[in-house]
Amino acid sequence: MLPYKILIVDDEKLIRWSLTQALGKEGYQVLAAEDGDQGLAMVGEEDPDLVILDVKLPGIDGLQVLEKIREFNAEVVVIMLTAFDALEIAVQSMKLGAYDYIHKPYELDKVKVCIKNALETVKLKKEVQQLQEEQSSRYGFKNIIGKAENMRQVFEMVRLVARSDGTAARRKRHRQGPDCQGHSLPELPAGPPFHGDRLHFTSGISGRKRALWT
């Protein structure tokens, strides 16, 4: 797995340097920007997993940068850097979507813990998203395969009915207007579909009874 990418946005060169060195030793890929405009550009170009963002920046301030980051990509985790006397601003940043905030001057160990916890959230979100994509791909309608002979016949019926009744459905919509209660599959009988040596079913569109020899 590729290392997490962290972007530091702070106008103080010493803070950018110290965080870059410390987090680089932790195995993170670290980028740095000295103002809000540069930080926003790097968010778009580099797609970081996490942003450490100072509230007080020259030009566009940290809260404005936070709002723009959230508009661009709400999945990016943002940790704010604030002064001890800026509690109100810190709370406001949380309301705007920041994951957490850290007071300056900060303790490096606390910064590392905060980042680790935040990236656990990132990891969990990615795992959930990947699982959802796998489940959708595996169990989507296009990937349903009838392994038994009877199931294969049922799926073949669906294809036959869809082709033969397509014209009837279009005529019905032309006469009656759009039908908001469409059917994705033909309506099958409630009881067992097999009677003797034939499989009976009723078309969900035309209502005509059909039979398929087995």
Sequence and secondary structure as in RCSB ss.txt:
>XXXX:A:sequence
MLPYKILIVDDEKLIRWSLTQALGKEGYQVLAAEDGDQGLAMVGEEDPDLVILDVKLPGIDGLQVLEKIREFNAE
VVVIMLTAFDALEIAVQSMKLGAYDYIHKPYELDKVKVCIKNALETVKLKKEVQQLQEEQSSRYGFKNIIGKAEN
MRQVFEMVRLVARSDGTAARRKRHRQGPDCQGHSLPELPAGPPFHGDRLHFTSGISGRKRALWT
>XXXX:A:secstr
    EEEEE S HHHHHHHHHHHHHTT EEEEESSHHHHHHHHHHH  SEEEEES  SSS HHHHHHHHHHH TT
SEEEEEEETT HHHHHHHHHTT SEEEEES  HHHHHHHHHHHHHHHHHHHHHHHHHHHHHHHHSGGG    SHH
HHHHHHHHHHHHHHTHHHHHHHHHHH   SS  SS B  SS SEETTEEEEE TTT  EEEEE 
